[in-house]
C-alpha cells in the first residue's frame, strides 16, 4: 500500500469514527436509563479517542513519514444491572 492510499484509508476510517462517536453521543441524550446513558457516553469517548489517534497517525505520516505507537484505551464496564426475570 502506498502512502497516498494509506492516507486515504485513514481519512475514511476517521470519518467512520467521527460518525460513530456522534451517533453514540446522540443516543446518550435520548436514552432514559442512567446506565444506558453512561454506556453511550463512554462509547462516544472511546470512538473519539480512536479518531484522535488516527489524526495523530495521519499527521505523523504526512510530516515525518513515520508510524506512531498506538496506546490502547481501556473501556470501563458499566455497573451490574439487576434485571428481574
N, C-alpha and C positions, 0 to 999 in steps of 0.2 A: 504494500500500500504506500503510495507516495504521500508526501507532506500535504499537498492540496486536498487529496481525497480524505486524509485523516482529519484535517481541519473541518472539512465539510461534514464528516460524520460527527465530530464533536459538536458542531453547531446544531445539527439535527437532534442529537441526544439532549443538549442543553434545553432546546425548546420543549422536548418531552418532559424534562424535569421541572421546568417552569410551569408548564400546564398542570402537571400532577400536583405540585405544591399549591397552586392557586385553587385547584379543584378540592383538595383536602381542606384548605383554609375555608372555602365557601361552605363545605359540608359541616365544618366545626361550628359555623354560625347558625346552621339550620337544625342541627340535632338537639333534642331536648335533654338527653341523658348527660349528666356531668362527666361520666366515664367516657361516653362516646365522643363528647366534645374534646376531652383530653387526648384521646387516641388520634382523632383527626388533626388536632393541632400538632402533635408530635410527628405524625406522618408528614405534615406540611413542612415542618422544620427539617426532617430527615431528607426530603427531596430538595429543599433549599440548600442544604449542605452539599448534596451531590452537584447541584448547579454551580455553586461557588468553587468547588474543587475542579470541575470541568473548565470553568473560566480561568482558573489558575493554570491548568494544563494548556489550554489554548494560548494564553499569553506567553507562557514559557516556550512553547514550540515556535511561536511567531518571533519572539525576541531573541531567544538563545538557542533555538533548535534542539531543545533537550526536554526529556520527560521529567516529571516530578514524582516524588514519593507520594503514594496515596496513604493517608492516615484514615483508617476506618472510623466509624462513629457508632457508638452503642445506641440501641433503640430501647428506651425504657419501657418495661412492661406495665400495662395498666393494672390497677388493683383488681383483686379477685372479685368476681361477681357472684352473688348467691342468687341463682335463678331457680325459682320453685319449679318442680317437675309437674 
